[in-house]
Amino acid sequence: MALRLVADFDLGKDVLPWLRAQRAASEASETGSGGADVLENDYESLRVLNVERNGNIIYTYKDDKGNVIFGLYDCQTRQNEDFPGSAYKSEHDLNWLDKREYFAGNLGHGFFSFPLDLLLYTFEKDLQVFSCSVNSERTLLAASLVQSTKERKRNELQPGSKCLTLLVEIHPVNNVKVLKAVDSYIWVQFLYPHVESHPLPENHLLLISEEKYIEQLRIHVAQEDGNRVVIKNSGHLPRDRIAEDFVWAQWDMSEQRLYYIDLKKSRSILKCIQFYADESYNLMFEVPLDVSLSNSGFKLVNFGCDYHQDREKLSKHLTLCVFTNRTGSLCVCYSPKCASWEQITYSVFYIHKGHSKTFTTSLENVGSHVTKGITFLNLDYYVAVYLPGHFFHLLNVQHPDLICHSLFLTGNNEMIDMLPHCPLQSLSGSLVLDCCSGKLYRALLSQSSLLQLLQNTRLDCEKMAALHCALYCGQGTRFLEGQIIQWISENVSACHSFDLIQEFIIASSYWSVYSETSNMDKLLPHSSVLTWNTEIPGITLVTEDIALPFMKRQGITMLSKLVSNS
């Protein structure tokens, strides 16, 4: 297939065997047996919660007693973190309203223990975690929890909080602070600034509310008695109101940027906020988008794994995401709500180029029921757009002017049939998360498949696209270039729309120095083709000019908006 998904992390292989070994060892020490009675179904609830900027993966599961347990997997050391946690011990059968008051009134009164056989943190069994984040030093844990389905049904007539958001000290003392106790969902995300020399005295935490506002908390920490980390002035944490009245937001963990859209007079305005390590943040730009979000509801992207979405309705909902790469490209990918599956339409706003392209493709096998929506994946120089079992498009975002530089595959093509038939979440770079299976992939273009397409396709547009894609993903690979040269020498007249030899020489020269030289387009042409008037079979394309982003020159500093700590 044109796209290869190489697993960097797999819950079933990297976490589950370790958990079973831990359980077996624990039972063996308690009973003196070999731990043969380890319950296999204890880990059916095992799932990924969040992927942090440094590659740490936070996961959760319920043990045999129903307790919710947090764990952390370090992708750099390839190990699960096993250090002292904390178990909440309730002396009473508390309902949800009582529990909120109990947490608020009895924190730090000795109701916490420190067993050594737990992972990161544990909460009692009638809670379900849906958002979680750990700071870069692994000393603070933020989590939002809700009642389980059974508890909600039992107490649905009783007023109280639906969501409880907590801040926990986990290294090694375990004080807990209630950040929010509200009747709406709250998502949490720690900021990860680039600071290698020493830990920052402050941690910054984003709170994203279902009530359409985003706050930033400043959490000052201090070390006491050696390595014990505690929160200072925990009674009142300074807050900033970052955004409000938005309908959509996306978190870019790699660049530490927040994208959000608010509606002004029925216009969708995309805004970008950049966070820095020096306790400041800037509103970088804003740009109007021709997208309809007025009736789309509340939508978050990349704020952890969203398990509260109705999977059966995903295929009917709109999809919107922002992609950037190191060359400065900025693309907004948008797929509106689908009323019919006879034709699929999506748009890509090339903000860095000042125009948008709307693609419409007809589905060949409309008789089959489509259960998933369109998926957009960021592949740096390309954006992959696919509908499982129907089509796979590879859009060139650096040179979008010529449609022949993008690859369009449709129908029952073996190059697209092996992609997962489930929603994928595109993270920074080429990382892709499959929340359903708990796998973290690295998306790569397949040189062999692209070379095979180049050799076997009859369409000039696909030859052009396959040639550029293959040279891009095989930069500096002499063996690949040798194979292409061998094929060209045997098929000199294979193309009618362009000179194959000339195109290879220019494209190969371009990609040979692309990775080492900035602004390559101004120094060397990337193609011998200036225009392309031949239609792409099965694709209708409309190009429109769009407004360039309005750059903000004066930043917004945190000091001007801090809530007084007195």
C-alpha positions as CSV (number, residue, x, y, z in Angstrom):
1,M,0.0,0.0,0.0
2,A,1.1,3.6,-0.6
3,L,1.1,4.3,3.2
4,R,2.8,2.2,5.8
5,L,1.8,2.4,9.5
6,V,4.7,1.2,11.6
7,A,3.7,0.6,15.2
8,D,5.8,2.6,17.8
9,F,3.6,1.6,20.7
10,D,1.0,-1.2,21.2
11,L,-1.0,-1.5,24.4
12,G,-1.3,-5.2,23.8
13,K,2.5,-5.8,23.5
14,D,4.2,-3.0,25.4
15,V,1.9,-2.7,28.5
16,L,-0.4,-5.8,28.9
17,P,2.4,-8.4,29.4
18,W,4.0,-6.2,32.0
19,L,0.7,-5.7,33.8
20,R,0.1,-9.4,33.9
21,A,3.6,-10.0,35.2
22,Q,3.1,-7.4,37.9
23,R,-0.2,-9.0,38.9
24,A,1.2,-12.5,38.9
25,A,4.2,-11.4,41.1
26,S,1.8,-9.6,43.5
27,E,-0.5,-12.6,43.8
28,A,2.5,-14.9,44.3
29,S,3.8,-12.9,47.1
30,E,0.4,-12.8,48.8
31,T,-0.7,-16.4,48.4
32,G,2.6,-18.2,47.9
33,S,1.3,-19.6,44.6
34,G,2.6,-19.0,41.1
35,G,-0.1,-16.5,40.2
36,A,-1.9,-18.8,37.9
37,D,-5.3,-17.4,38.7
38,V,-4.5,-14.0,37.2
39,L,-7.8,-12.7,35.7
40,E,-7.4,-12.1,32.0
41,N,-10.6,-9.9,31.8
42,D,-9.2,-7.4,34.2
43,Y,-7.6,-5.5,31.4
44,E,-10.5,-5.2,29.0
45,S,-10.8,-1.6,30.0
46,L,-7.1,-0.9,29.2
47,R,-6.9,2.2,26.9
48,V,-4.8,5.2,26.0
49,L,-5.7,8.5,27.6
50,N,-3.1,10.9,26.2
51,V,0.3,11.3,24.5
52,E,2.5,14.0,25.8
53,R,5.0,16.1,23.9
54,N,8.0,14.1,25.2
55,G,6.5,10.8,24.0
56,N,5.1,9.6,27.3
57,I,1.9,7.7,26.9
58,I,-0.7,7.8,29.7
59,Y,-3.0,4.8,29.9
60,T,-5.7,3.6,32.3
61,Y,-7.5,0.4,33.2
62,K,-9.6,-1.1,36.0
63,D,-8.3,-3.8,38.3
64,D,-10.2,-6.8,39.6
65,K,-11.8,-4.6,42.3
66,G,-13.0,-2.0,39.8
67,N,-10.5,0.7,40.8
68,V,-9.3,3.1,38.1
69,I,-5.6,2.9,37.7
70,F,-3.3,5.3,35.8
71,G,0.0,4.1,34.1
72,L,2.7,5.8,32.1
73,Y,4.8,4.3,29.3
74,D,8.1,6.1,28.4
75,C,8.6,5.7,24.6
76,Q,12.3,6.8,25.0
77,T,13.2,4.1,27.5
78,R,10.6,1.7,26.2
79,Q,9.5,1.0,29.8
80,N,6.4,1.3,31.9
81,E,6.8,3.6,35.0
82,D,6.4,1.8,38.3
83,F,6.8,4.0,41.2
84,P,4.7,4.7,44.4
85,G,1.1,5.7,43.7
86,S,-1.8,6.5,45.9
87,A,-5.1,4.8,46.6
88,Y,-8.1,6.7,47.7
89,K,-9.7,5.0,50.7
90,S,-13.3,6.1,51.5
91,E,-14.7,5.3,55.0
92,H,-18.3,5.7,53.7
93,D,-20.4,4.8,50.7
94,L,-20.4,8.3,49.4
95,N,-22.6,9.5,46.6
96,W,-21.4,11.9,43.9
97,L,-22.5,15.1,45.7
98,D,-21.1,14.0,49.0
99,K,-17.9,13.0,47.4
100,R,-17.4,16.5,46.0
101,E,-17.9,18.0,49.4
102,Y,-15.7,15.2,50.9
103,F,-12.8,16.0,48.6
104,A,-13.2,19.7,49.2
105,G,-13.3,19.5,52.9
106,N,-11.0,16.6,53.8
107,L,-8.0,16.9,51.6
108,G,-4.7,16.2,53.4
109,H,-6.5,14.6,56.5
110,G,-4.8,11.2,56.1
111,F,-7.2,9.3,53.9
112,F,-4.5,8.4,51.5
113,S,-2.1,5.4,51.6
114,F,1.1,4.7,49.6
115,P,1.2,1.0,48.4
116,L,4.3,0.2,46.3
117,D,2.6,-2.2,43.9
118,L,0.5,0.5,42.1
119,L,1.5,2.4,39.0
120,L,0.9,6.1,38.8
121,Y,-2.3,6.8,40.7
122,T,-5.5,5.1,41.6
123,F,-9.1,6.3,42.2
124,E,-12.0,4.3,43.6
125,K,-14.2,2.2,41.3
126,D,-17.3,4.4,40.7
127,L,-15.3,6.9,38.7
128,Q,-14.3,7.0,35.0
129,V,-11.4,9.1,33.8
130,F,-11.8,10.8,30.4
131,S,-9.0,13.4,30.4
132,C,-5.5,13.2,31.9
133,S,-2.1,14.9,31.7
134,V,1.2,14.6,33.5
135,N,3.8,17.4,33.7
136,S,7.2,16.9,32.2
137,E,8.9,16.3,35.6
138,R,6.2,13.6,36.4
139,T,5.5,15.3,39.7
140,L,1.9,16.5,39.0
141,L,-1.1,14.7,37.6
142,A,-4.2,16.4,36.4
143,A,-7.3,14.3,35.7
144,S,-11.0,14.8,35.0
145,L,-13.3,12.1,36.2
146,V,-17.1,11.4,35.8
147,Q,-19.4,8.9,37.4
148,S,-19.7,5.5,35.8
149,T,-22.7,4.7,33.7
150,K,-24.2,2.6,36.5
151,E,-23.8,5.4,39.1
152,R,-25.2,8.0,36.8
153,K,-28.4,6.0,36.2
154,R,-28.8,5.4,39.9
155,N,-28.3,9.0,40.9
156,E,-29.8,10.7,37.8
157,L,-32.4,12.6,39.8
158,Q,-30.0,13.8,42.4
159,P,-28.4,17.2,41.7
160,G,-24.6,17.5,41.8
161,S,-21.5,17.7,39.7
162,K,-21.0,15.6,36.6
163,C,-17.3,16.2,36.3
164,L,-14.6,16.4,38.9
165,T,-11.2,17.8,37.9
166,L,-8.3,17.2,40.3
167,L,-4.6,18.2,40.6
168,V,-2.5,15.6,42.4
169,E,1.0,15.6,43.8
170,I,2.5,12.3,42.8
171,H,6.2,12.6,43.6
172,P,6.2,11.4,46.2
173,V,3.6,13.1,48.5
174,N,0.0,12.8,47.5
175,N,-2.0,15.9,48.3
176,V,-5.0,16.5,46.1
177,K,-6.6,19.8,45.0
178,V,-10.0,20.1,43.4
179,L,-9.7,22.4,40.4
180,K,-13.3,22.1,39.1
181,A,-16.5,20.4,40.3
182,V,-19.0,21.3,37.6
183,D,-21.8,19.9,35.6
184,S,-19.9,20.0,32.3
185,Y,-16.9,18.2,30.9
186,I,-13.4,19.6,31.5
187,W,-10.3,18.5,29.6
188,V,-6.8,19.0,31.0
189,Q,-3.4,19.5,29.3
190,F,0.0,20.5,30.8
191,L,2.3,22.7,28.7
192,Y,5.7,21.3,27.8
193,P,8.2,24.2,27.2
194,H,11.6,23.5,25.8
195,V,13.7,23.7,29.0
196,E,16.5,21.2,29.3
197,S,18.8,22.7,31.9
198,H,16.6,22.6,35.0
199,P,12.9,22.1,36.0
200,L,10.8,25.2,35.9
201,P,9.4,26.5,39.2
202,E,6.0,26.9,37.6
203,N,3.9,24.4,35.7
204,H,1.2,25.7,33.3
205,L,-2.0,23.7,32.9
206,L,-4.8,24.3,30.4
207,L,-8.4,23.7,31.4
208,I,-10.7,23.3,28.4
209,S,-14.4,23.6,29.3
210,E,-17.4,22.2,27.5
211,E,-18.9,25.6,28.3
212,K,-16.6,27.0,25.6
213,Y,-13.8,28.7,27.5
214,I,-10.1,27.8,28.0
215,E,-8.2,28.8,31.1
216,Q,-4.5,28.5,32.0
217,L,-3.4,27.8,35.6
218,R,0.0,28.7,37.0
219,I,1.1,26.1,39.5
220,H,4.1,27.0,41.5
221,V,6.0,24.0,42.9
222,A,8.8,23.7,45.4
223,Q,11.1,20.9,46.7
224,E,11.0,20.1,50.3
225,D,12.9,17.5,52.4
226,G,15.1,16.4,49.5
227,N,13.0,15.4,46.5
228,R,9.5,15.9,47.8
229,V,7.6,18.2,45.4
230,V,4.7,20.2,46.7
231,I,2.3,22.8,45.3
232,K,2.8,26.3,46.9
233,N,-0.2,28.5,47.5
234,S,-2.5,25.7,46.4
235,G,-5.5,27.5,48.0
236,H,-5.6,30.0,45.1
237,L,-3.9,29.2,41.8
238,P,-3.6,32.2,39.4
239,R,-5.7,31.8,36.2
240,D,-5.7,33.3,32.7
241,R,-8.7,33.3,30.4
242,I,-7.0,32.2,27.1
243,A,-10.1,31.9,24.9
244,E,-13.9,32.0,25.2
245,D,-17.0,31.6,23.0
246,F,-15.2,29.1,20.7
247,V,-16.8,26.2,18.9
248,W,-13.7,24.2,17.9
249,A,-10.2,23.9,19.3
250,Q,-7.1,21.9,18.4
251,W,-3.9,21.3,20.4
252,D,-0.5,21.1,18.7
253,M,1.7,19.3,21.3
254,S,4.9,19.5,19.2
255,E,4.8,23.3,18.7
256,Q,2.8,24.1,21.8
257,R,0.2,26.0,19.9
258,L,-3.5,26.3,20.4
259,Y,-5.8,26.7,17.4
260,Y,-9.4,27.7,18.0
261,I,-12.4,29.0,16.0
262,D,-14.9,31.5,17.2
263,L,-17.9,32.8,15.3
264,K,-18.2,36.5,14.6
265,K,-21.4,37.5,12.7
266,S,-21.7,33.9,11.3
267,R,-18.1,34.0,10.1
268,S,-15.6,31.3,11.3
269,I,-12.4,33.0,12.5
270,L,-9.4,30.7,13.0
271,K,-7.0,32.0,15.7
272,C,-3.6,30.6,16.8
273,I,-1.9,31.1,20.2
274,Q,1.7,30.3,20.8
275,F,2.9,29.3,24.3
276,Y,6.5,30.0,25.4
277,A,8.8,28.9,28.2
278,D,9.1,32.4,29.6
279,E,5.6,32.4,31.0
280,S,4.1,34.3,28.0
281,Y,1.9,33.5,25.1
282,N,1.1,35.3,21.9
283,L,-1.9,35.5,19.6
284,M,0.1,34.8,16.4
285,F,-2.6,35.3,13.7
286,E,-6.2,35.1,12.8
287,V,-7.8,34.2,9.5
288,P,-11.4,33.9,8.3
289,L,-12.4,30.5,7.0
290,D,-15.3,29.6,4.7
291,V,-16.6,26.7,6.8
292,S,-20.0,26.2,8.4
293,L,-19.7,25.5,12.1
294,S,-22.7,27.3,13.5
295,N,-24.7,24.1,14.1
296,S,-21.8,21.7,14.5
297,G,-21.7,21.7,18.3
298,F,-18.6,21.6,20.5
299,K,-15.5,19.8,19.0
300,L,-11.9,19.3,20.3
301,V,-9.0,17.8,18.4
302,N,-5.9,16.2,20.0
303,F,-6.8,16.9,23.6
304,G,-6.3,13.3,24.5
305,C,-8.4,10.4,23.2
306,D,-12.0,11.3,22.9
307,Y,-14.0,8.2,24.0
308,H,-17.2,10.1,24.5
309,Q,-17.9,10.6,20.8
310,D,-20.7,8.5,19.3
311,R,-18.8,6.3,16.9
312,E,-21.9,5.5,14.9
313,K,-22.3,9.2,14.1
314,L,-18.7,9.9,13.2
315,S,-19.4,9.3,9.5
316,K,-22.0,12.0,9.5
317,H,-20.1,14.6,11.4
318,L,-17.8,17.2,10.0
319,T,-14.0,16.9,10.3
320,L,-11.7,19.9,10.8
321,C,-8.0,19.9,11.5
322,V,-4.9,22.1,11.2
323,F,-1.6,20.7,9.9
324,T,1.8,22.4,9.8
325,N,5.3,21.3,8.8
326,R,8.8,22.5,9.3
327,T,8.9,24.4,5.9
328,G,6.2,26.8,7.1
329,S,3.1,25.4,5.4
330,L,-0.2,25.8,7.1
331,C,-3.2,23.8,6.0
332,V,-6.7,23.6,7.3
333,C,-8.5,20.3,6.2
334,Y,-12.2,20.4,6.3
335,S,-14.9,17.8,5.5
336,P,-18.5,19.0,6.0
337,K,-21.3,16.9,7.3
338,C,-22.2,14.3,4.7
339,A,-25.9,14.0,3.6
340,S,-25.3,11.4,0.9
341,W,-22.5,8.9,0.2
342,E,-22.8,9.1,-3.6
343,Q,-20.2,11.9,-3.6
344,I,-17.7,13.0,-1.0
345,T,-16.5,16.6,-0.8
346,Y,-13.7,18.0,1.3
347,S,-11.6,21.2,1.2
348,V,-8.0,22.1,2.0
349,F,-7.2,25.7,2.8
350,Y,-3.6,26.3,1.9
351,I,-3.2,29.3,4.2
352,H,0.5,29.7,3.3
353,K,-0.4,29.9,-0.4
354,G,-3.5,32.1,-0.2
355,H,-6.0,29.7,-1.9
356,S,-8.2,26.7,-1.2
357,K,-9.0,23.6,-3.1
358,T,-12.3,21.7,-2.9
359,F,-12.2,18.1,-4.0
360,T,-15.2,16.1,-5.0
361,T,-15.0,12.4,-5.7
362,S,-17.7,9.8,-6.6
363,L,-17.8,6.6,-4.6
364,E,-17.8,3.5,-6.9
365,N,-19.2,1.1,-4.4
366,V,-22.0,3.1,-2.9
367,G,-24.0,0.0,-2.0
368,S,-21.6,-0.8,0.9
369,H,-22.5,1.0,4.1
370,V,-20.0,3.7,5.1
371,T,-19.5,3.6,8.8
372,K,-16.5,5.9,9.1
373,G,-15.9,9.5,8.1
374,I,-13.0,11.0,6.2
375,T,-9.6,10.8,7.9
376,F,-6.8,13.4,7.4
377,L,-3.2,12.5,8.3
378,N,-0.2,14.9,8.4
379,L,2.8,13.4,6.5
380,D,4.8,16.6,6.6
381,Y,5.2,17.3,2.9
382,Y,1.9,15.6,2.1
383,V,-1.5,15.3,3.6
384,A,-3.2,11.9,3.3
385,V,-7.0,11.9,2.9
386,Y,-8.8,8.6,2.9
387,L,-12.1,6.9,3.4
388,P,-11.5,3.2,4.3
389,G,-12.3,0.9,1.4
390,H,-13.2,3.7,-1.0
391,F,-10.4,6.2,-1.8
392,F,-6.9,7.3,-0.8
393,H,-5.6,10.8,-1.8
394,L,-2.1,12.0,-1.2
395,L,-2.0,15.8,-1.4
396,N,1.2,17.7,-2.0
397,V,0.9,20.7,0.4
398,Q,4.2,22.3,-0.5
399,H,3.4,22.5,-4.3
400,P,-0.4,22.3,-4.4
401,D,-0.7,24.4,-7.6
402,L,-0.3,21.5,-9.9
403,I,-2.9,18.8,-9.3
404,C,-0.6,16.2,-11.0
405,H,1.7,16.5,-8.0
406,S,-1.0,14.9,-5.8
407,L,-1.9,11.2,-6.0
408,F,-5.5,10.0,-6.2
409,L,-6.4,6.4,-5.8
410,T,-10.0,5.2,-5.7
411,G,-12.0,2.0,-5.6
412,N,-10.9,-1.4,-4.4
413,N,-7.2,-0.8,-4.8
414,E,-4.8,-3.0,-3.0
415,M,-2.7,0.0,-2.2
416,I,-5.4,1.4,0.1
417,D,-7.3,-1.6,1.3
418,M,-4.8,-2.4,4.1
419,L,-5.3,0.8,6.0
420,P,-7.2,0.5,9.3
421,H,-11.0,0.7,9.1
422,C,-11.2,2.9,12.2
423,P,-10.8,6.6,13.0
424,L,-7.1,7.6,13.4
425,Q,-5.9,10.6,15.3
426,S,-3.0,12.6,13.6
427,L,-0.5,13.9,16.2
428,S,2.6,15.9,15.6
429,G,4.9,15.0,12.7
430,S,3.9,11.7,11.3
431,L,2.6,10.1,14.5
432,V,-0.8,8.5,14.2
433,L,-2.9,7.2,17.1
434,D,-5.5,4.5,16.9
435,C,-7.5,4.9,20.1
436,C,-9.6,1.8,19.4
437,S,-6.7,-0.6,19.3
438,G,-4.3,1.4,21.6
439,K,-1.6,1.6,18.9
440,L,0.7,4.5,18.1
441,Y,1.9,4.4,14.6
442,R,4.5,6.3,12.6
443,A,3.1,6.9,9.1
444,L,5.5,6.4,6.2
445,L,5.2,6.4,2.5
446,S,6.0,3.0,0.9
447,Q,8.9,3.3,-1.7
448,S,8.2,-0.1,-3.1
449,S,4.5,0.5,-3.6
450,L,5.1,3.9,-5.2
451,L,7.7,2.4,-7.5
452,Q,5.3,-0.3,-8.5
453,L,2.6,2.2,-9.2
454,L,5.0,4.2,-11.4
455,Q,5.8,1.2,-13.4
456,N,2.3,-0.2,-13.8
457,T,-0.1,2.7,-14.1
458,R,-1.3,4.0,-17.4
459,L,-2.2,7.5,-16.3
460,D,0.3,10.3,-16.8
461,C,-1.0,12.1,-13.7
462,E,-0.3,9.1,-11.5
463,K,3.2,8.6,-13.0
464,M,4.0,12.2,-12.2
465,A,2.7,11.9,-8.6
466,A,4.3,8.6,-8.0
467,L,7.6,9.8,-9.3
468,H,7.7,12.8,-6.9
469,C,6.4,10.8,-3.9
470,A,9.0,8.1,-4.4
471,L,11.8,10.6,-4.7
472,Y,10.6,12.5,-1.6
473,C,10.4,9.4,0.7
474,G,13.7,8.1,-0.8
475,Q,15.8,11.2,-0.5
476,G,19.4,10.3,-1.0
477,T,18.7,6.6,-1.7
478,R,20.8,5.8,-4.8
479,F,19.3,2.3,-5.1
480,L,15.8,3.8,-5.6
481,E,17.0,6.3,-8.1
482,G,18.9,3.5,-9.9
483,Q,15.6,1.5,-10.2
484,I,13.8,4.6,-11.5
485,I,16.5,5.3,-14.1
486,Q,16.4,1.7,-15.2
487,W,12.7,1.8,-15.7
488,I,12.9,5.2,-17.6
489,S,15.5,3.8,-19.9
490,E,13.2,1.0,-20.8
491,N,10.1,3.2,-21.1
492,V,11.3,6.5,-22.5
493,S,8.0,7.2,-24.4
494,A,5.7,6.0,-21.5
495,C,4.4,9.5,-20.8
496,H,2.6,11.8,-23.3
497,S,2.0,14.9,-21.1
498,F,5.5,15.6,-20.0
499,D,9.1,14.6,-20.6
500,L,9.9,11.8,-18.2
501,I,13.7,12.2,-18.3
502,Q,13.6,16.0,-17.8
503,E,11.1,15.6,-14.9
504,F,13.3,13.0,-13.2
505,I,16.4,15.1,-13.5
506,I,14.8,18.3,-12.0
507,A,12.8,16.4,-9.3
508,S,15.8,14.3,-8.3
509,S,18.1,17.4,-8.1
510,Y,15.4,19.2,-6.0
511,W,15.0,16.4,-3.5
512,S,18.7,15.7,-3.2
513,V,19.3,19.1,-1.5
514,Y,15.8,19.8,-0.2
515,S,16.5,18.6,3.4
516,E,19.6,20.7,3.8
517,T,18.6,24.0,2.2
518,S,15.8,26.4,3.1
519,N,13.7,28.2,0.6
520,M,14.6,25.6,-2.0
521,D,11.7,26.7,-4.3
522,K,13.4,30.0,-4.8
523,L,16.7,28.4,-5.8
524,L,15.7,25.4,-7.9
525,P,12.6,24.5,-9.8
526,H,10.8,21.4,-8.5
527,S,9.2,20.4,-11.8
528,S,9.5,20.8,-15.5
529,V,5.7,21.1,-15.8
530,L,4.3,24.6,-15.5
531,T,0.6,23.9,-16.2
532,W,-1.6,20.8,-16.1
533,N,-4.9,21.0,-18.0
534,T,-5.8,17.3,-18.1
535,E,-8.5,16.2,-15.8
536,I,-7.9,13.6,-13.0
537,P,-10.4,10.7,-13.5
538,G,-13.0,10.7,-10.8
539,I,-12.0,14.0,-9.3
540,T,-13.7,17.4,-9.6
541,L,-11.6,20.3,-8.4
542,V,-12.5,23.9,-7.5
543,T,-9.8,26.5,-6.6
544,E,-10.6,29.7,-4.8
545,D,-8.5,32.6,-3.4
546,I,-8.6,33.0,0.4
547,A,-7.5,35.8,2.7
548,L,-4.0,35.6,4.1
549,P,-3.7,35.4,7.9
550,F,-3.7,38.6,9.8
551,M,-0.5,38.5,11.9
552,K,-0.5,39.9,15.4
553,R,2.6,41.9,16.2
554,Q,1.9,42.7,19.8
555,G,1.7,39.7,22.0
556,I,-0.4,39.1,25.0
557,T,1.6,38.5,28.2
558,M,0.4,36.5,31.1
559,L,1.3,39.3,33.5
560,S,-1.5,41.5,32.2
561,K,-4.2,39.0,32.9
562,L,-3.1,37.2,36.0
563,V,-5.6,36.9,38.8
564,S,-4.2,38.4,42.0
565,N,-2.9,35.8,44.4
566,S,-3.8,37.9,47.4
